[in-house]
Amino acid sequence: MQRKLKKLLRIQTLLMLVILIIGWLSGYQNWLPGLVAGSLIAISTTIMAMIIFRRLPKVVPAKMFYGAMILNEVMKWLLVAVLTVLLVQHVAPFALIIGFVVTYLAYFWLILVD
């Protein structure tokens, strides 16, 4: 699980850099803080998952794994909600959403690639 999460973190970081370059080249420099903030929200969910799953052994009972997954999902969406509410006041809201969605979709791209 840690190996997959590290790979996901690398993909998300790469995507963040790509959307920053695209935002910078397209003339929307005023959206760059929102794109960074949205991307960092998505990256922070991956880091939180790495922290939750760090202490689990490679083989665990199904009940323990489901408990960890439920904890991860609840904490992830709480983190997203809190950070979004805090950051939407300081950056362009649409840029925040774009940065989060593009970077968060790396979860699904990782499933397709791996």
Accessible surface in RSA format (square Angstrom, percent):
REM  Atomic radii and reference values for relative SASA: ProtOr
REM  Chains: A
REM  Algorithm: Lee & Richards
REM  Probe-radius: 1.40
REM  Slices: 20
REM RES _ NUM      All-atoms   Total-Side   Main-Chain    Non-polar    All polar
REM                ABS   REL    ABS   REL    ABS   REL    ABS   REL    ABS   REL
RES MET A   1   105.61  54.7  62.50  41.4  43.11 102.6  48.85  41.5  56.76  75.2
RES GLN A   2    51.37  28.7  49.59  36.2   1.78   4.2  42.53  90.5   8.84   6.7
RES ARG A   3   168.54  70.8 162.49  82.8   6.05  14.4  77.88 106.4  90.65  54.9
RES LYS A   4    79.54  38.8  78.83  48.4   0.70   1.7  59.14  53.2  20.40  21.7
RES LEU A   5    14.57   8.1  14.49  10.4   0.09   0.2  14.57  10.2   0.00   0.0
RES LYS A   6   106.47  51.9 105.04  64.4   1.44   3.4  49.91  44.9  56.56  60.2
RES LYS A   7    58.88  28.7  58.88  36.1   0.00   0.0  35.35  31.8  23.53  25.1
RES LEU A   8     2.43   1.4   2.43   1.7   0.00   0.0   2.43   1.7   0.00   0.0
RES LEU A   9    42.75  23.8  42.75  30.6   0.00   0.0  42.75  30.0   0.00   0.0
RES ARG A  10   152.77  64.1 144.09  73.5   8.68  20.7  73.30 100.2  79.47  48.2
RES ILE A  11    40.70  23.2  39.55  29.5   1.15   2.8  40.70  29.3   0.00   0.0
RES GLN A  12     0.00   0.0   0.00   0.0   0.00   0.0   0.00   0.0   0.00   0.0
RES THR A  13    53.33  37.9  53.33  54.1   0.00   0.0  43.82  58.9   9.50  14.4
RES LEU A  14   111.17  61.9 109.29  78.2   1.88   4.7 110.71  77.8   0.46   1.2
RES LEU A  15    28.55  15.9  28.55  20.4   0.00   0.0  28.55  20.1   0.00   0.0
RES MET A  16    26.52  13.7  26.52  17.6   0.00   0.0  26.52  22.5   0.00   0.0
RES LEU A  17    89.19  49.7  89.15  63.8   0.04   0.1  89.18  62.6   0.01   0.0
RES VAL A  18    61.47  40.4  60.67  54.9   0.80   1.9  61.40  53.3   0.07   0.2
RES ILE A  19    18.74  10.7  17.41  13.0   1.33   3.2  17.58  12.7   1.16   3.1
RES LEU A  20    35.71  19.9  34.45  24.6   1.26   3.2  34.77  24.4   0.94   2.5
RES ILE A  21    97.76  55.6  96.37  71.8   1.38   3.3  97.76  70.4   0.00   0.0
RES ILE A  22   103.27  58.8 101.74  75.8   1.52   3.7 102.72  74.0   0.54   1.5
RES GLY A  23     6.23   7.7   0.00   N/A   6.23   7.7   6.07  16.7   0.17   0.4
RES TRP A  24   147.75  59.3 144.27  69.8   3.48   8.2 119.99  64.0  27.75  45.0
RES LEU A  25   126.25  70.3  94.29  67.5  31.95  80.3  96.84  68.0  29.40  79.1
RES SER A  26    62.74  53.0  29.28  39.1  33.46  77.1  37.60  80.1  25.14  35.2
RES GLY A  27    51.02  62.9   0.00   N/A  51.02  62.9  25.43  69.8  25.59  57.3
RES TYR A  28   117.16  54.7 117.06  66.6   0.09   0.2  68.83  51.7  48.33  59.6
RES GLN A  29    84.46  47.2  75.77  55.4   8.69  20.7  40.57  86.4  43.89  33.3
RES ASN A  30   117.60  81.1  90.87  87.8  26.73  64.4  47.58 114.5  70.02  67.7
RES TRP A  31    64.07  25.7  63.93  30.9   0.14   0.3  49.02  26.1  15.04  24.4
RES LEU A  32    37.52  20.9  37.48  26.8   0.04   0.1  37.52  26.4   0.00   0.0
RES PRO A  33    77.10  56.2  66.80  60.9  10.30  37.5  74.24  61.3   2.86  17.8
RES GLY A  34     0.51   0.6   0.00   N/A   0.51   0.6   0.00   0.0   0.51   1.1
RES LEU A  35     9.11   5.1   9.09   6.5   0.02   0.1   9.09   6.4   0.02   0.1
RES VAL A  36    47.27  31.1  47.27  42.8   0.00   0.0  47.27  41.1   0.00   0.0
RES ALA A  37    11.56  10.6   7.32  11.3   4.23   9.6  11.37  16.0   0.19   0.5
RES GLY A  38     0.00   0.0   0.00   N/A   0.00   0.0   0.00   0.0   0.00   0.0
RES SER A  39     0.00   0.0   0.00   0.0   0.00   0.0   0.00   0.0   0.00   0.0
RES LEU A  40    88.10  49.1  85.08  60.9   3.02   7.6  85.33  59.9   2.77   7.5
RES ILE A  41     2.76   1.6   2.28   1.7   0.48   1.2   2.57   1.8   0.20   0.5
RES ALA A  42     0.00   0.0   0.00   0.0   0.00   0.0   0.00   0.0   0.00   0.0
RES ILE A  43    14.23   8.1  14.23  10.6   0.00   0.0  14.23  10.2   0.00   0.0
RES SER A  44    29.09  24.6  25.99  34.7   3.10   7.1  26.96  57.4   2.13   3.0
RES THR A  45     0.24   0.2   0.00   0.0   0.24   0.6   0.00   0.0   0.24   0.4
RES THR A  46     0.00   0.0   0.00   0.0   0.00   0.0   0.00   0.0   0.00   0.0
RES ILE A  47    79.03  45.0  79.03  58.9   0.00   0.0  79.03  56.9   0.00   0.0
RES MET A  48    26.94  13.9  25.49  16.9   1.44   3.4  22.55  19.2   4.39   5.8
RES ALA A  49     2.88   2.6   2.88   4.4   0.00   0.0   2.88   4.1   0.00   0.0
RES MET A  50    33.65  17.4  32.55  21.5   1.10   2.6  30.99  26.3   2.67   3.5
RES ILE A  51    95.34  54.3  90.71  67.6   4.63  11.2  91.24  65.7   4.10  11.1
RES ILE A  52    34.74  19.8  17.74  13.2  17.00  41.0  24.29  17.5  10.45  28.3
RES PHE A  53     9.69   4.8   5.48   3.4   4.21  10.9   5.48   3.3   4.21  12.0
RES ARG A  54   133.95  56.2 114.57  58.4  19.38  46.1  54.48  74.5  79.47  48.2
RES ARG A  55   195.69  82.2 165.54  84.4  30.15  71.8  67.43  92.2 128.26  77.7
RES LEU A  56    45.76  25.5  29.63  21.2  16.13  40.6  29.68  20.8  16.08  43.3
RES PRO A  57    83.42  60.8  64.80  59.1  18.61  67.7  76.88  63.5   6.54  40.6
RES LYS A  58   209.99 102.4 168.87 103.6  41.12  97.9 120.74 108.7  89.25  95.1
RES VAL A  59   134.82  88.7 116.37 105.4  18.45  44.5 119.12 103.5  15.70  42.6
RES VAL A  60    32.16  21.2  10.62   9.6  21.53  51.9  12.63  11.0  19.52  53.0
RES PRO A  61    88.02  64.1  75.79  69.1  12.22  44.4  87.52  72.3   0.50   3.1
RES ALA A  62    65.89  60.6  52.18  80.5  13.70  31.2  57.58  81.1   8.31  22.0
RES LYS A  63   182.45  89.0 170.92 104.9  11.53  27.5 117.74 106.0  64.71  68.9
RES MET A  64    97.14  50.3  84.80  56.1  12.34  29.4  92.04  78.3   5.10   6.8
RES PHE A  65    72.15  36.1  72.15  44.7   0.00   0.0  72.15  43.7   0.00   0.0
RES TYR A  66   137.02  64.0 136.88  77.9   0.14   0.4  89.41  67.2  47.60  58.7
RES GLY A  67    38.26  47.2   0.00   N/A  38.26  47.2  31.80  87.3   6.46  14.5
RES ALA A  68    12.51  11.5   6.67  10.3   5.84  13.3  10.20  14.4   2.31   6.1
RES MET A  69    60.13  31.1  59.97  39.7   0.16   0.4  59.93  51.0   0.20   0.3
RES ILE A  70   115.14  65.5 112.56  83.9   2.58   6.2 115.11  82.9   0.03   0.1
RES LEU A  71    91.39  50.9  87.60  62.7   3.79   9.5  91.02  63.9   0.37   1.0
RES ASN A  72    11.91   8.2  11.91  11.5   0.00   0.0   0.00   0.0  11.91  11.5
RES GLU A  73    66.02  37.9  65.57  49.6   0.45   1.1  39.25  75.9  26.77  21.9
RES VAL A  74    81.39  53.6  74.53  67.5   6.87  16.5  80.58  70.0   0.81   2.2
RES MET A  75    81.06  42.0  80.35  53.2   0.71   1.7  63.66  54.1  17.40  23.1
RES LYS A  76    11.67   5.7  11.67   7.2   0.00   0.0   0.99   0.9  10.69  11.4
RES TRP A  77   114.72  46.0 110.71  53.6   4.01   9.4 100.63  53.7  14.09  22.9
RES LEU A  78   100.82  56.1  99.49  71.2   1.32   3.3 100.34  70.5   0.47   1.3
RES LEU A  79    51.26  28.5  46.44  33.2   4.82  12.1  50.27  35.3   0.99   2.7
RES VAL A  80    16.13  10.6  16.13  14.6   0.00   0.0  16.13  14.0   0.00   0.0
RES ALA A  81    52.22  48.0  44.23  68.3   8.00  18.2  52.03  73.3   0.19   0.5
RES VAL A  82    82.72  54.4  78.86  71.4   3.86   9.3  82.57  71.7   0.15   0.4
RES LEU A  83    47.40  26.4  47.40  33.9   0.00   0.0  47.40  33.3   0.00   0.0
RES THR A  84    44.64  31.8  44.64  45.3   0.00   0.0  38.92  52.3   5.73   8.7
RES VAL A  85    92.69  61.0  91.60  82.9   1.09   2.6  92.61  80.5   0.08   0.2
RES LEU A  86   100.51  56.0  98.49  70.5   2.02   5.1  98.61  69.3   1.89   5.1
RES LEU A  87    52.14  29.0  52.14  37.3   0.00   0.0  52.14  36.6   0.00   0.0
RES VAL A  88    55.97  36.8  47.94  43.4   8.03  19.3  47.94  41.7   8.03  21.8
RES GLN A  89   131.72  73.7  92.49  67.6  39.23  93.4  39.24  83.5  92.48  70.1
RES HIS A  90   140.52  76.8 105.66  73.4  34.86  89.2  73.85  76.1  66.68  77.6
RES VAL A  91    27.58  18.1  11.94  10.8  15.64  37.7  21.54  18.7   6.04  16.4
RES ALA A  92    31.36  28.8  19.42  30.0  11.94  27.2  25.48  35.9   5.88  15.6
RES PRO A  93    72.94  53.2  72.74  66.3   0.20   0.7  72.80  60.1   0.14   0.9
RES PHE A  94   120.17  60.1 117.47  72.8   2.70   7.0 118.66  71.9   1.51   4.3
RES ALA A  95     0.00   0.0   0.00   0.0   0.00   0.0   0.00   0.0   0.00   0.0
RES LEU A  96     3.22   1.8   3.22   2.3   0.00   0.0   3.22   2.3   0.00   0.0
RES ILE A  97    96.98  55.2  94.14  70.1   2.84   6.8  96.98  69.8   0.00   0.0
RES ILE A  98    51.93  29.6  49.37  36.8   2.57   6.2  51.93  37.4   0.00   0.0
RES GLY A  99     0.00   0.0   0.00   N/A   0.00   0.0   0.00   0.0   0.00   0.0
RES PHE A 100    29.91  15.0  29.91  18.5   0.00   0.0  29.91  18.1   0.00   0.0
RES VAL A 101    66.26  43.6  64.78  58.6   1.49   3.6  66.23  57.5   0.04   0.1
RES VAL A 102    39.22  25.8  39.22  35.5   0.00   0.0  39.22  34.1   0.00   0.0
RES THR A 103     0.00   0.0   0.00   0.0   0.00   0.0   0.00   0.0   0.00   0.0
RES TYR A 104    29.83  13.9  29.83  17.0   0.00   0.0  18.68  14.0  11.15  13.7
RES LEU A 105    66.60  37.1  66.60  47.6   0.00   0.0  66.60  46.8   0.00   0.0
RES ALA A 106     0.00   0.0   0.00   0.0   0.00   0.0   0.00   0.0   0.00   0.0
RES TYR A 107    43.34  20.2  41.43  23.6   1.91   5.0  39.18  29.4   4.16   5.1
RES PHE A 108   105.70  52.9 104.67  64.8   1.03   2.7 104.97  63.6   0.73   2.1
RES TRP A 109   100.11  40.2  99.53  48.2   0.59   1.4  74.14  39.5  25.97  42.1
RES LEU A 110    15.02   8.4  14.95  10.7   0.08   0.2  14.95  10.5   0.08   0.2
RES ILE A 111   126.02  71.7 110.00  81.9  16.02  38.6 116.06  83.6   9.95  27.0
RES LEU A 112   145.93  81.3 114.54  81.9  31.39  78.9 117.30  82.4  28.63  77.1
RES VAL A 113   110.03  72.4  78.68  71.2  31.35  75.5  84.34  73.3  25.69  69.7
RES ASP A 114    80.06  56.1  28.94  28.8  51.12 120.9  23.60  55.5  56.46  56.3
END  Absolute sums over single chains surface
CHAIN  1 A     7320.0       6484.6        835.4       5725.8       1594.2
END  Absolute sums over all chains
TOTAL          7320.0       6484.6        835.4       5725.8       1594.2
